[in-house]
Amino acid sequence: MIYNLLKFIHILGAILMAAGLVAVWMADLRSRQLRELLPFAEAVRNIAVCYDSLVVPGAPLLLASGAWMITEFYGGWAFLDMPWLAGMVFLFLAEFIEGNTITRLYFLRLRHMTQLALAEGRFTRELEHERGKLIPSFTHFLDLPALTLIIALGALKPDSWTLFITGSLLAVVIASTLTVLIPRLYPWSASGAR
């Protein structure tokens, strides 16, 4: 009974986190298309709302239920001998750390600079500079491919590291492609933002 309850909590956490990451991705993409300050500010606010109301609650549910299941049902540190489970843990921890440092801090700075721009009534150079940063864009674009790989590992439960390695490389390629492609589709510059 306890395993089924933990599994339900784990799936619920995954659903919340996935819904939040998709919503954040869509709100971010929308913000990149906007050239008027008020709709841009609303899109940035939606990023924060989706992140705080879905991703943030989902992550602790995943962490707590996953740690409990590993300790209770997968032999504790013995999970390191299971490529699918070790891969899921590694990716989750990497995404958890990255999401709470680079990506979250970037969106917090973006929201703060957007509020300052609203007070001035125009896009500021600081906001334009912040919006053009590549590393936070890359880590943000890596979220969905990494989550997809985590789900694939949990669903397929491979007994080798092939899926983890191939999926990780593919996730980096997808994130890199989006980091280059999206700014070209929706350029963010002083001449374009008004």
CNS distance restraints for C-alpha pairs under 8 A (distance, minus, plus):
assign (resid   1 and name CA) (resid   5 and name CA) 6.32 0.50 0.50
assign (resid   2 and name CA) (resid   6 and name CA) 6.10 0.50 0.50
assign (resid   3 and name CA) (resid   7 and name CA) 6.00 0.50 0.50
assign (resid   3 and name CA) (resid  69 and name CA) 7.08 0.50 0.50
assign (resid   3 and name CA) (resid  73 and name CA) 7.93 0.50 0.50
assign (resid   4 and name CA) (resid   8 and name CA) 6.09 0.50 0.50
assign (resid   5 and name CA) (resid   9 and name CA) 6.28 0.50 0.50
assign (resid   6 and name CA) (resid  10 and name CA) 6.03 0.50 0.50
assign (resid   6 and name CA) (resid  65 and name CA) 5.41 0.50 0.50
assign (resid   6 and name CA) (resid  66 and name CA) 7.80 0.50 0.50
assign (resid   6 and name CA) (resid  68 and name CA) 7.77 0.50 0.50
assign (resid   6 and name CA) (resid  69 and name CA) 6.91 0.50 0.50
assign (resid   7 and name CA) (resid  11 and name CA) 6.12 0.50 0.50
assign (resid   7 and name CA) (resid  65 and name CA) 7.27 0.50 0.50
assign (resid   8 and name CA) (resid  12 and name CA) 6.06 0.50 0.50
assign (resid   9 and name CA) (resid  13 and name CA) 6.09 0.50 0.50
assign (resid   9 and name CA) (resid  61 and name CA) 6.43 0.50 0.50
assign (resid   9 and name CA) (resid  62 and name CA) 7.35 0.50 0.50
assign (resid   9 and name CA) (resid  65 and name CA) 6.42 0.50 0.50
assign (resid  10 and name CA) (resid  14 and name CA) 6.22 0.50 0.50
assign (resid  10 and name CA) (resid  61 and name CA) 6.27 0.50 0.50
assign (resid  10 and name CA) (resid  62 and name CA) 5.02 0.50 0.50
assign (resid  10 and name CA) (resid  65 and name CA) 5.55 0.50 0.50
assign (resid  10 and name CA) (resid  66 and name CA) 6.56 0.50 0.50
assign (resid  11 and name CA) (resid  15 and name CA) 6.13 0.50 0.50
assign (resid  11 and name CA) (resid  62 and name CA) 7.76 0.50 0.50
assign (resid  12 and name CA) (resid  16 and name CA) 6.21 0.50 0.50
assign (resid  12 and name CA) (resid  58 and name CA) 7.38 0.50 0.50
assign (resid  12 and name CA) (resid  61 and name CA) 7.67 0.50 0.50
assign (resid  13 and name CA) (resid  17 and name CA) 6.05 0.50 0.50
assign (resid  13 and name CA) (resid  57 and name CA) 7.42 0.50 0.50
assign (resid  13 and name CA) (resid  58 and name CA) 4.10 0.50 0.50
assign (resid  13 and name CA) (resid  59 and name CA) 6.30 0.50 0.50
assign (resid  13 and name CA) (resid  60 and name CA) 7.58 0.50 0.50
assign (resid  13 and name CA) (resid  61 and name CA) 4.97 0.50 0.50
assign (resid  13 and name CA) (resid  62 and name CA) 5.04 0.50 0.50
assign (resid  14 and name CA) (resid  18 and name CA) 5.90 0.50 0.50
assign (resid  14 and name CA) (resid  58 and name CA) 6.34 0.50 0.50
assign (resid  14 and name CA) (resid  59 and name CA) 7.70 0.50 0.50
assign (resid  14 and name CA) (resid  62 and name CA) 6.50 0.50 0.50
assign (resid  15 and name CA) (resid  19 and name CA) 5.95 0.50 0.50
assign (resid  15 and name CA) (resid  58 and name CA) 7.48 0.50 0.50
assign (resid  16 and name CA) (resid  20 and name CA) 6.06 0.50 0.50
assign (resid  16 and name CA) (resid  54 and name CA) 5.14 0.50 0.50
assign (resid  16 and name CA) (resid  55 and name CA) 6.15 0.50 0.50
assign (resid  16 and name CA) (resid  57 and name CA) 7.34 0.50 0.50
assign (resid  16 and name CA) (resid  58 and name CA) 4.94 0.50 0.50
assign (resid  17 and name CA) (resid  21 and name CA) 6.10 0.50 0.50
assign (resid  17 and name CA) (resid  54 and name CA) 5.83 0.50 0.50
assign (resid  17 and name CA) (resid  55 and name CA) 4.30 0.50 0.50
assign (resid  17 and name CA) (resid  56 and name CA) 7.44 0.50 0.50
assign (resid  17 and name CA) (resid  57 and name CA) 7.66 0.50 0.50
assign (resid  17 and name CA) (resid  58 and name CA) 4.76 0.50 0.50
assign (resid  17 and name CA) (resid  59 and name CA) 6.38 0.50 0.50
assign (resid  18 and name CA) (resid  22 and name CA) 6.13 0.50 0.50
assign (resid  18 and name CA) (resid  55 and name CA) 7.38 0.50 0.50
assign (resid  18 and name CA) (resid 144 and name CA) 7.87 0.50 0.50
assign (resid  18 and name CA) (resid 147 and name CA) 7.33 0.50 0.50
assign (resid  19 and name CA) (resid  23 and name CA) 6.08 0.50 0.50
assign (resid  19 and name CA) (resid  54 and name CA) 6.86 0.50 0.50
assign (resid  19 and name CA) (resid  55 and name CA) 7.65 0.50 0.50
assign (resid  20 and name CA) (resid  24 and name CA) 5.98 0.50 0.50
assign (resid  20 and name CA) (resid  50 and name CA) 5.36 0.50 0.50
assign (resid  20 and name CA) (resid  51 and name CA) 5.71 0.50 0.50
assign (resid  20 and name CA) (resid  53 and name CA) 7.63 0.50 0.50
assign (resid  20 and name CA) (resid  54 and name CA) 4.72 0.50 0.50
assign (resid  20 and name CA) (resid  55 and name CA) 4.89 0.50 0.50
assign (resid  21 and name CA) (resid  25 and name CA) 5.99 0.50 0.50
assign (resid  21 and name CA) (resid  50 and name CA) 7.82 0.50 0.50
assign (resid  21 and name CA) (resid  51 and name CA) 7.13 0.50 0.50
assign (resid  21 and name CA) (resid  55 and name CA) 6.55 0.50 0.50
assign (resid  21 and name CA) (resid 143 and name CA) 7.13 0.50 0.50
assign (resid  21 and name CA) (resid 144 and name CA) 6.81 0.50 0.50
assign (resid  22 and name CA) (resid  26 and name CA) 6.18 0.50 0.50
assign (resid  22 and name CA) (resid 144 and name CA) 7.28 0.50 0.50
assign (resid  23 and name CA) (resid  27 and name CA) 6.10 0.50 0.50
assign (resid  23 and name CA) (resid  47 and name CA) 7.43 0.50 0.50
assign (resid  23 and name CA) (resid  50 and name CA) 6.16 0.50 0.50
assign (resid  24 and name CA) (resid  28 and name CA) 5.95 0.50 0.50
assign (resid  24 and name CA) (resid  46 and name CA) 7.46 0.50 0.50
assign (resid  24 and name CA) (resid  47 and name CA) 4.89 0.50 0.50
assign (resid  24 and name CA) (resid  48 and name CA) 7.80 0.50 0.50
assign (resid  24 and name CA) (resid  50 and name CA) 5.90 0.50 0.50
assign (resid  24 and name CA) (resid  51 and name CA) 6.34 0.50 0.50
assign (resid  25 and name CA) (resid  29 and name CA) 6.11 0.50 0.50
assign (resid  25 and name CA) (resid  47 and name CA) 7.94 0.50 0.50
assign (resid  25 and name CA) (resid 140 and name CA) 7.79 0.50 0.50
assign (resid  25 and name CA) (resid 141 and name CA) 7.76 0.50 0.50
assign (resid  26 and name CA) (resid  30 and name CA) 6.11 0.50 0.50
assign (resid  27 and name CA) (resid  31 and name CA) 6.12 0.50 0.50
assign (resid  27 and name CA) (resid  43 and name CA) 5.53 0.50 0.50
assign (resid  27 and name CA) (resid  44 and name CA) 7.06 0.50 0.50
assign (resid  27 and name CA) (resid  46 and name CA) 6.22 0.50 0.50
assign (resid  27 and name CA) (resid  47 and name CA) 5.59 0.50 0.50
assign (resid  28 and name CA) (resid  32 and name CA) 6.36 0.50 0.50
assign (resid  28 and name CA) (resid  43 and name CA) 6.95 0.50 0.50
assign (resid  28 and name CA) (resid  44 and name CA) 7.01 0.50 0.50
assign (resid  28 and name CA) (resid  47 and name CA) 6.50 0.50 0.50
assign (resid  29 and name CA) (resid  33 and name CA) 6.70 0.50 0.50
assign (resid  30 and name CA) (resid  34 and name CA) 6.67 0.50 0.50
assign (resid  30 and name CA) (resid  43 and name CA) 6.61 0.50 0.50
assign (resid  31 and name CA) (resid  39 and name CA) 7.83 0.50 0.50
assign (resid  31 and name CA) (resid  40 and name CA) 5.23 0.50 0.50
assign (resid  31 and name CA) (resid  41 and name CA) 7.95 0.50 0.50
assign (resid  31 and name CA) (resid  43 and name CA) 5.22 0.50 0.50
assign (resid  31 and name CA) (resid  44 and name CA) 6.52 0.50 0.50
assign (resid  32 and name CA) (resid  40 and name CA) 7.98 0.50 0.50
assign (resid  32 and name CA) (resid 183 and name CA) 7.98 0.50 0.50
assign (resid  32 and name CA) (resid 186 and name CA) 5.97 0.50 0.50
assign (resid  32 and name CA) (resid 187 and name CA) 7.79 0.50 0.50
assign (resid  32 and name CA) (resid 188 and name CA) 7.25 0.50 0.50
assign (resid  33 and name CA) (resid 186 and name CA) 5.77 0.50 0.50
assign (resid  34 and name CA) (resid  39 and name CA) 6.82 0.50 0.50
assign (resid  34 and name CA) (resid  40 and name CA) 5.63 0.50 0.50
assign (resid  34 and name CA) (resid 193 and name CA) 7.97 0.50 0.50
assign (resid  35 and name CA) (resid  40 and name CA) 7.00 0.50 0.50
assign (resid  35 and name CA) (resid 192 and name CA) 6.83 0.50 0.50
assign (resid  35 and name CA) (resid 193 and name CA) 4.83 0.50 0.50
assign (resid  35 and name CA) (resid 194 and name CA) 5.60 0.50 0.50
assign (resid  36 and name CA) (resid  40 and name CA) 6.13 0.50 0.50
assign (resid  36 and name CA) (resid 193 and name CA) 7.10 0.50 0.50
assign (resid  36 and name CA) (resid 194 and name CA) 5.81 0.50 0.50
assign (resid  37 and name CA) (resid  41 and name CA) 6.00 0.50 0.50
assign (resid  37 and name CA) (resid 117 and name CA) 7.91 0.50 0.50
assign (resid  37 and name CA) (resid 118 and name CA) 7.11 0.50 0.50
assign (resid  37 and name CA) (resid 121 and name CA) 7.72 0.50 0.50
assign (resid  37 and name CA) (resid 122 and name CA) 6.56 0.50 0.50
assign (resid  37 and name CA) (resid 123 and name CA) 6.61 0.50 0.50
assign (resid  37 and name CA) (resid 194 and name CA) 6.98 0.50 0.50
assign (resid  38 and name CA) (resid  42 and name CA) 6.33 0.50 0.50
assign (resid  38 and name CA) (resid 118 and name CA) 7.54 0.50 0.50
assign (resid  39 and name CA) (resid  43 and name CA) 6.25 0.50 0.50
assign (resid  40 and name CA) (resid  44 and name CA) 6.27 0.50 0.50
assign (resid  41 and name CA) (resid  45 and name CA) 6.13 0.50 0.50
assign (resid  41 and name CA) (resid 111 and name CA) 7.76 0.50 0.50
assign (resid  41 and name CA) (resid 114 and name CA) 6.09 0.50 0.50
assign (resid  41 and name CA) (resid 115 and name CA) 7.55 0.50 0.50
assign (resid  41 and name CA) (resid 118 and name CA) 7.78 0.50 0.50
assign (resid  42 and name CA) (resid  46 and name CA) 6.18 0.50 0.50
assign (resid  43 and name CA) (resid  47 and name CA) 6.42 0.50 0.50
assign (resid  44 and name CA) (resid  48 and name CA) 6.66 0.50 0.50
assign (resid  44 and name CA) (resid 107 and name CA) 7.96 0.50 0.50
assign (resid  44 and name CA) (resid 110 and name CA) 7.49 0.50 0.50
assign (resid  44 and name CA) (resid 111 and name CA) 6.13 0.50 0.50
assign (resid  44 and name CA) (resid 114 and name CA) 7.77 0.50 0.50
assign (resid  45 and name CA) (resid  49 and name CA) 6.24 0.50 0.50
assign (resid  45 and name CA) (resid 111 and name CA) 6.91 0.50 0.50
assign (resid  46 and name CA) (resid  50 and name CA) 6.00 0.50 0.50
assign (resid  47 and name CA) (resid  51 and name CA) 6.05 0.50 0.50
assign (resid  47 and name CA) (resid 107 and name CA) 7.71 0.50 0.50
assign (resid  48 and name CA) (resid  52 and name CA) 5.90 0.50 0.50
assign (resid  48 and name CA) (resid 107 and name CA) 7.30 0.50 0.50
assign (resid  48 and name CA) (resid 108 and name CA) 7.77 0.50 0.50
assign (resid  48 and name CA) (resid 111 and name CA) 7.82 0.50 0.50
assign (resid  49 and name CA) (resid  53 and name CA) 5.80 0.50 0.50
assign (resid  50 and name CA) (resid  54 and name CA) 5.67 0.50 0.50
assign (resid  50 and name CA) (resid  55 and name CA) 7.09 0.50 0.50
assign (resid  51 and name CA) (resid  55 and name CA) 4.96 0.50 0.50
assign (resid  51 and name CA) (resid  56 and name CA) 6.26 0.50 0.50
assign (resid  52 and name CA) (resid  56 and name CA) 5.21 0.50 0.50
assign (resid  52 and name CA) (resid  57 and name CA) 7.45 0.50 0.50
assign (resid  53 and name CA) (resid  57 and name CA) 6.62 0.50 0.50
assign (resid  54 and name CA) (resid  58 and name CA) 6.04 0.50 0.50
assign (resid  55 and name CA) (resid  59 and name CA) 6.18 0.50 0.50
assign (resid  56 and name CA) (resid  60 and name CA) 7.27 0.50 0.50
assign (resid  57 and name CA) (resid  61 and name CA) 6.74 0.50 0.50
assign (resid  58 and name CA) (resid  62 and name CA) 6.30 0.50 0.50
assign (resid  59 and name CA) (resid  63 and name CA) 6.08 0.50 0.50
assign (resid  59 and name CA) (resid  96 and name CA) 7.53 0.50 0.50
assign (resid  60 and name CA) (resid  64 and name CA) 5.86 0.50 0.50
assign (resid  61 and name CA) (resid  65 and name CA) 5.97 0.50 0.50
assign (resid  62 and name CA) (resid  66 and name CA) 5.63 0.50 0.50
assign (resid  63 and name CA) (resid  67 and name CA) 5.93 0.50 0.50
assign (resid  64 and name CA) (resid  68 and name CA) 6.11 0.50 0.50
assign (resid  65 and name CA) (resid  69 and name CA) 6.09 0.50 0.50
assign (resid  66 and name CA) (resid  70 and name CA) 6.10 0.50 0.50
assign (resid  67 and name CA) (resid  71 and name CA) 6.09 0.50 0.50
assign (resid  68 and name CA) (resid  72 and name CA) 5.92 0.50 0.50
assign (resid  69 and name CA) (resid  73 and name CA) 5.32 0.50 0.50
assign (resid  69 and name CA) (resid  74 and name CA) 6.70 0.50 0.50
assign (resid  70 and name CA) (resid  74 and name CA) 4.64 0.50 0.50
assign (resid  70 and name CA) (resid  75 and name CA) 6.44 0.50 0.50
assign (resid  70 and name CA) (resid  76 and name CA) 5.40 0.50 0.50
assign (resid  70 and name CA) (resid  77 and name CA) 7.99 0.50 0.50
assign (resid  70 and name CA) (resid  79 and name CA) 6.88 0.50 0.50
assign (resid  71 and name CA) (resid  75 and name CA) 5.84 0.50 0.50
assign (resid  71 and name CA) (resid  76 and name CA) 4.19 0.50 0.50
assign (resid  71 and name CA) (resid  77 and name CA) 7.76 0.50 0.50
assign (resid  72 and name CA) (resid  76 and name CA) 7.02 0.50 0.50
assign (resid  74 and name CA) (resid  78 and name CA) 6.71 0.50 0.50
assign (resid  74 and name CA) (resid  79 and name CA) 6.03 0.50 0.50
assign (resid  75 and name CA) (resid  79 and name CA) 6.59 0.50 0.50
assign (resid  78 and name CA) (resid  82 and name CA) 7.56 0.50 0.50
assign (resid  79 and name CA) (resid  83 and name CA) 8.00 0.50 0.50
assign (resid  79 and name CA) (resid  85 and name CA) 6.18 0.50 0.50
assign (resid  79 and name CA) (resid  86 and name CA) 5.93 0.50 0.50
assign (resid  80 and name CA) (resid  85 and name CA) 7.39 0.50 0.50
assign (resid  80 and name CA) (resid  86 and name CA) 5.14 0.50 0.50
assign (resid  81 and name CA) (resid  86 and name CA) 7.35 0.50 0.50
assign (resid  82 and name CA) (resid  86 and name CA) 5.90 0.50 0.50
assign (resid  82 and name CA) (resid 159 and name CA) 6.56 0.50 0.50
assign (resid  83 and name CA) (resid  87 and name CA) 5.69 0.50 0.50
assign (resid  83 and name CA) (resid 157 and name CA) 7.96 0.50 0.50
assign (resid  83 and name CA) (resid 158 and name CA) 6.85 0.50 0.50
assign (resid  83 and name CA) (resid 159 and name CA) 5.84 0.50 0.50
assign (resid  83 and name CA) (resid 160 and name CA) 5.73 0.50 0.50
assign (resid  83 and name CA) (resid 161 and name CA) 5.56 0.50 0.50
assign (resid  83 and name CA) (resid 164 and name CA) 7.82 0.50 0.50
assign (resid  84 and name CA) (resid  88 and name CA) 6.22 0.50 0.50
assign (resid  84 and name CA) (resid 153 and name CA) 5.11 0.50 0.50
assign (resid  84 and name CA) (resid 154 and name CA) 6.50 0.50 0.50
assign (resid  84 and name CA) (resid 156 and name CA) 7.98 0.50 0.50
assign (resid  84 and name CA) (resid 157 and name CA) 5.06 0.50 0.50
assign (resid  84 and name CA) (resid 158 and name CA) 5.55 0.50 0.50
assign (resid  84 and name CA) (resid 159 and name CA) 6.61 0.50 0.50
assign (resid  84 and name CA) (resid 160 and name CA) 7.57 0.50 0.50
assign (resid  84 and name CA) (resid 161 and name CA) 7.47 0.50 0.50
assign (resid  84 and name CA) (resid 164 and name CA) 7.51 0.50 0.50
assign (resid  85 and name CA) (resid  89 and name CA) 6.20 0.50 0.50
assign (resid  85 and name CA) (resid 153 and name CA) 7.32 0.50 0.50
assign (resid  85 and name CA) (resid 154 and name CA) 7.09 0.50 0.50
assign (resid  85 and name CA) (resid 157 and name CA) 7.51 0.50 0.50
assign (resid  86 and name CA) (resid  90 and name CA) 6.04 0.50 0.50
assign (resid  87 and name CA) (resid  91 and name CA) 6.04 0.50 0.50
assign (resid  87 and name CA) (resid 150 and name CA) 7.50 0.50 0.50
assign (resid  87 and name CA) (resid 153 and name CA) 7.27 0.50 0.50
assign (resid  87 and name CA) (resid 161 and name CA) 7.98 0.50 0.50
assign (resid  87 and name CA) (resid 164 and name CA) 6.23 0.50 0.50
assign (resid  88 and name CA) (resid  92 and name CA) 5.96 0.50 0.50
assign (resid  88 and name CA) (resid 150 and name CA) 5.16 0.50 0.50
assign (resid  88 and name CA) (resid 153 and name CA) 6.50 0.50 0.50
assign (resid  88 and name CA) (resid 154 and name CA) 7.10 0.50 0.50
assign (resid  89 and name CA) (resid  93 and name CA) 6.06 0.50 0.50
assign (resid  90 and name CA) (resid  94 and name CA) 6.09 0.50 0.50
assign (resid  91 and name CA) (resid  95 and name CA) 5.98 0.50 0.50
assign (resid  91 and name CA) (resid 146 and name CA) 6.97 0.50 0.50
assign (resid  91 and name CA) (resid 150 and name CA) 6.75 0.50 0.50
assign (resid  92 and name CA) (resid  96 and name CA) 5.85 0.50 0.50
assign (resid  92 and name CA) (resid 150 and name CA) 7.41 0.50 0.50
assign (resid  93 and name CA) (resid  97 and name CA) 6.07 0.50 0.50
assign (resid  94 and name CA) (resid  98 and name CA) 6.02 0.50 0.50
assign (resid  95 and name CA) (resid  99 and name CA) 5.55 0.50 0.50
assign (resid  95 and name CA) (resid 143 and name CA) 7.08 0.50 0.50
assign (resid  95 and name CA) (resid 146 and name CA) 7.68 0.50 0.50
assign (resid  96 and name CA) (resid 100 and name CA) 6.12 0.50 0.50
assign (resid  97 and name CA) (resid 101 and name CA) 6.16 0.50 0.50
assign (resid  98 and name CA) (resid 102 and name CA) 5.52 0.50 0.50
assign (resid  98 and name CA) (resid 103 and name CA) 6.50 0.50 0.50
assign (resid  98 and name CA) (resid 139 and name CA) 7.34 0.50 0.50
assign (resid  99 and name CA) (resid 103 and name CA) 5.04 0.50 0.50
assign (resid  99 and name CA) (resid 104 and name CA) 5.67 0.50 0.50
assign (resid 100 and name CA) (resid 104 and name CA) 5.20 0.50 0.50
assign (resid 100 and name CA) (resid 105 and name CA) 7.11 0.50 0.50
assign (resid 101 and name CA) (resid 105 and name CA) 5.67 0.50 0.50
assign (resid 102 and name CA) (resid 106 and name CA) 6.01 0.50 0.50
assign (resid 102 and name CA) (resid 136 and name CA) 6.02 0.50 0.50
assign (resid 102 and name CA) (resid 139 and name CA) 7.35 0.50 0.50
assign (resid 103 and name CA) (resid 107 and name CA) 6.30 0.50 0.50
assign (resid 103 and name CA) (resid 136 and name CA) 5.58 0.50 0.50
assign (resid 103 and name CA) (resid 137 and name CA) 7.93 0.50 0.50
assign (resid 103 and name CA) (resid 139 and name CA) 6.45 0.50 0.50
assign (resid 103 and name CA) (resid 140 and name CA) 5.98 0.50 0.50
assign (resid 104 and name CA) (resid 108 and name CA) 6.14 0.50 0.50
assign (resid 105 and name CA) (resid 109 and name CA) 6.12 0.50 0.50
assign (resid 106 and name CA) (resid 110 and name CA) 6.06 0.50 0.50
assign (resid 106 and name CA) (resid 136 and name CA) 6.35 0.50 0.50
assign (resid 107 and name CA) (resid 111 and name CA) 6.05 0.50 0.50
assign (resid 108 and name CA) (resid 112 and name CA) 6.18 0.50 0.50
assign (resid 109 and name CA) (resid 113 and name CA) 6.03 0.50 0.50
assign (resid 109 and name CA) (resid 130 and name CA) 7.87 0.50 0.50
assign (resid 110 and name CA) (resid 114 and name CA) 6.00 0.50 0.50
assign (resid 110 and name CA) (resid 127 and name CA) 6.87 0.50 0.50
assign (resid 110 and name CA) (resid 130 and name CA) 6.69 0.50 0.50
assign (resid 110 and name CA) (resid 131 and name CA) 7.21 0.50 0.50
assign (resid 111 and name CA) (resid 115 and name CA) 6.27 0.50 0.50
assign (resid 112 and name CA) (resid 116 and name CA) 6.42 0.50 0.50
assign (resid 113 and name CA) (resid 117 and name CA) 6.11 0.50 0.50
assign (resid 113 and name CA) (resid 126 and name CA) 7.12 0.50 0.50
assign (resid 113 and name CA) (resid 127 and name CA) 5.53 0.50 0.50
assign (resid 114 and name CA) (resid 118 and name CA) 6.14 0.50 0.50
assign (resid 114 and name CA) (resid 123 and name CA) 7.78 0.50 0.50
assign (resid 114 and name CA) (resid 127 and name CA) 6.62 0.50 0.50
assign (resid 115 and name CA) (resid 119 and name CA) 6.34 0.50 0.50
assign (resid 116 and name CA) (resid 120 and name CA) 6.42 0.50 0.50
assign (resid 117 and name CA) (resid 121 and name CA) 5.89 0.50 0.50
assign (resid 117 and name CA) (resid 122 and name CA) 5.45 0.50 0.50
assign (resid 117 and name CA) (resid 123 and name CA) 5.32 0.50 0.50
assign (resid 117 and name CA) (resid 124 and name CA) 5.69 0.50 0.50
assign (resid 117 and name CA) (resid 127 and name CA) 7.41 0.50 0.50
assign (resid 118 and name CA) (resid 122 and name CA) 6.40 0.50 0.50
assign (resid 118 and name CA) (resid 123 and name CA) 7.74 0.50 0.50
assign (resid 122 and name CA) (resid 194 and name CA) 6.72 0.50 0.50
assign (resid 123 and name CA) (resid 127 and name CA) 6.52 0.50 0.50
assign (resid 123 and name CA) (resid 128 and name CA) 7.03 0.50 0.50
assign (resid 123 and name CA) (resid 193 and name CA) 6.72 0.50 0.50
assign (resid 123 and name CA) (resid 194 and name CA) 6.21 0.50 0.50
assign (resid 124 and name CA) (resid 128 and name CA) 6.32 0.50 0.50
assign (resid 125 and name CA) (resid 129 and name CA) 6.00 0.50 0.50
assign (resid 125 and name CA) (resid 190 and name CA) 7.25 0.50 0.50
assign (resid 126 and name CA) (resid 130 and name CA) 6.06 0.50 0.50
assign (resid 127 and name CA) (resid 131 and name CA) 6.06 0.50 0.50
assign (resid 128 and name CA) (resid 132 and name CA) 6.37 0.50 0.50
assign (resid 128 and name CA) (resid 188 and name CA) 6.92 0.50 0.50
assign (resid 128 and name CA) (resid 189 and name CA) 6.39 0.50 0.50
assign (resid 128 and name CA) (resid 190 and name CA) 6.62 0.50 0.50
assign (resid 128 and name CA) (resid 193 and name CA) 7.90 0.50 0.50
assign (resid 129 and name CA) (resid 133 and name CA) 6.82 0.50 0.50
assign (resid 131 and name CA) (resid 188 and name CA) 7.11 0.50 0.50
assign (resid 132 and name CA) (resid 188 and name CA) 6.51 0.50 0.50
assign (resid 132 and name CA) (resid 189 and name CA) 7.91 0.50 0.50
assign (resid 133 and name CA) (resid 137 and name CA) 6.65 0.50 0.50
assign (resid 134 and name CA) (resid 138 and name CA) 6.05 0.50 0.50
assign (resid 134 and name CA) (resid 179 and name CA) 6.83 0.50 0.50
assign (resid 135 and name CA) (resid 139 and name CA) 6.27 0.50 0.50
assign (resid 136 and name CA) (resid 140 and name CA) 6.00 0.50 0.50
assign (resid 137 and name CA) (resid 141 and name CA) 6.06 0.50 0.50
assign (resid 137 and name CA) (resid 179 and name CA) 6.06 0.50 0.50
assign (resid 138 and name CA) (resid 142 and name CA) 6.11 0.50 0.50
assign (resid 138 and name CA) (resid 175 and name CA) 5.73 0.50 0.50
assign (resid 138 and name CA) (resid 176 and name CA) 6.30 0.50 0.50
assign (resid 138 and name CA) (resid 178 and name CA) 7.64 0.50 0.50
assign (resid 138 and name CA) (resid 179 and name CA) 5.37 0.50 0.50
assign (resid 139 and name CA) (resid 143 and name CA) 6.61 0.50 0.50
assign (resid 139 and name CA) (resid 175 and name CA) 7.48 0.50 0.50
assign (resid 141 and name CA) (resid 145 and name CA) 7.75 0.50 0.50
assign (resid 141 and name CA) (resid 174 and name CA) 7.89 0.50 0.50
assign (resid 141 and name CA) (resid 175 and name CA) 4.89 0.50 0.50
assign (resid 141 and name CA) (resid 176 and name CA) 7.90 0.50 0.50
assign (resid 141 and name CA) (resid 178 and name CA) 6.57 0.50 0.50
assign (resid 141 and name CA) (resid 179 and name CA) 6.92 0.50 0.50
assign (resid 142 and name CA) (resid 146 and name CA) 6.04 0.50 0.50
assign (resid 142 and name CA) (resid 171 and name CA) 6.43 0.50 0.50
assign (resid 142 and name CA) (resid 172 and name CA) 6.69 0.50 0.50
assign (resid 142 and name CA) (resid 174 and name CA) 7.47 0.50 0.50
assign (resid 142 and name CA) (resid 175 and name CA) 4.83 0.50 0.50
assign (resid 143 and name CA) (resid 147 and name CA) 6.11 0.50 0.50
assign (resid 144 and name CA) (resid 148 and name CA) 6.06 0.50 0.50
assign (resid 145 and name CA) (resid 149 and name CA) 6.24 0.50 0.50
assign (resid 145 and name CA) (resid 171 and name CA) 4.97 0.50 0.50
assign (resid 145 and name CA) (resid 174 and name CA) 7.28 0.50 0.50
assign (resid 145 and name CA) (resid 175 and name CA) 7.54 0.50 0.50
assign (resid 146 and name CA) (resid 150 and name CA) 6.25 0.50 0.50
assign (resid 146 and name CA) (resid 168 and name CA) 7.20 0.50 0.50
assign (resid 146 and name CA) (resid 171 and name CA) 6.08 0.50 0.50
assign (resid 147 and name CA) (resid 151 and name CA) 6.27 0.50 0.50
assign (resid 148 and name CA) (resid 152 and name CA) 6.12 0.50 0.50
assign (resid 149 and name CA) (resid 153 and name CA) 6.13 0.50 0.50
assign (resid 149 and name CA) (resid 164 and name CA) 7.42 0.50 0.50
assign (resid 149 and name CA) (resid 167 and name CA) 6.06 0.50 0.50
assign (resid 149 and name CA) (resid 168 and name CA) 7.40 0.50 0.50
assign (resid 149 and name CA) (resid 171 and name CA) 7.92 0.50 0.50
assign (resid 150 and name CA) (resid 154 and name CA) 6.34 0.50 0.50
assign (resid 151 and name CA) (resid 155 and name CA) 6.04 0.50 0.50
assign (resid 152 and name CA) (resid 156 and name CA) 5.82 0.50 0.50
assign (resid 152 and name CA) (resid 157 and name CA) 7.86 0.50 0.50
assign (resid 153 and name CA) (resid 157 and name CA) 5.31 0.50 0.50
assign (resid 153 and name CA) (resid 158 and name CA) 6.76 0.50 0.50
assign (resid 153 and name CA) (resid 163 and name CA) 7.44 0.50 0.50
assign (resid 153 and name CA) (resid 164 and name CA) 7.33 0.50 0.50
assign (resid 158 and name CA) (resid 163 and name CA) 7.16 0.50 0.50
assign (resid 161 and name CA) (resid 165 and name CA) 6.13 0.50 0.50
assign (resid 162 and name CA) (resid 166 and name CA) 5.94 0.50 0.50
assign (resid 163 and name CA) (resid 167 and name CA) 5.57 0.50 0.50
assign (resid 164 and name CA) (resid 168 and name CA) 5.88 0.50 0.50
assign (resid 165 and name CA) (resid 169 and name CA) 6.25 0.50 0.50
assign (resid 166 and name CA) (resid 170 and name CA) 6.15 0.50 0.50
assign (resid 167 and name CA) (resid 171 and name CA) 6.00 0.50 0.50
assign (resid 168 and name CA) (resid 172 and name CA) 6.32 0.50 0.50
assign (resid 169 and name CA) (resid 173 and name CA) 6.26 0.50 0.50
assign (resid 170 and name CA) (resid 174 and name CA) 6.11 0.50 0.50
assign (resid 171 and name CA) (resid 175 and name CA) 6.10 0.50 0.50
assign (resid 172 and name CA) (resid 176 and name CA) 5.95 0.50 0.50
assign (resid 173 and name CA) (resid 177 and name CA) 6.03 0.50 0.50
assign (resid 174 and name CA) (resid 178 and name CA) 6.18 0.50 0.50
assign (resid 175 and name CA) (resid 179 and name CA) 6.05 0.50 0.50
assign (resid 176 and name CA) (resid 180 and name CA) 6.37 0.50 0.50
assign (resid 177 and name CA) (resid 181 and name CA) 5.84 0.50 0.50
assign (resid 178 and name CA) (resid 182 and name CA) 5.47 0.50 0.50
assign (resid 179 and name CA) (resid 183 and name CA) 6.93 0.50 0.50
assign (resid 180 and name CA) (resid 184 and name CA) 6.78 0.50 0.50
assign (resid 181 and name CA) (resid 185 and name CA) 6.26 0.50 0.50
assign (resid 182 and name CA) (resid 186 and name CA) 6.03 0.50 0.50
assign (resid 182 and name CA) (resid 187 and name CA) 7.92 0.50 0.50
assign (resid 183 and name CA) (resid 187 and name CA) 4.88 0.50 0.50
assign (resid 183 and name CA) (resid 188 and name CA) 6.74 0.50 0.50
assign (resid 187 and name CA) (resid 192 and name CA) 7.17 0.50 0.50
assign (resid 188 and name CA) (resid 192 and name CA) 6.24 0.50 0.50
assign (resid 188 and name CA) (resid 193 and name CA) 6.69 0.50 0.50
assign (resid 189 and name CA) (resid 193 and name CA) 6.07 0.50 0.50
assign (resid 190 and name CA) (resid 194 and name CA) 7.63 0.50 0.50
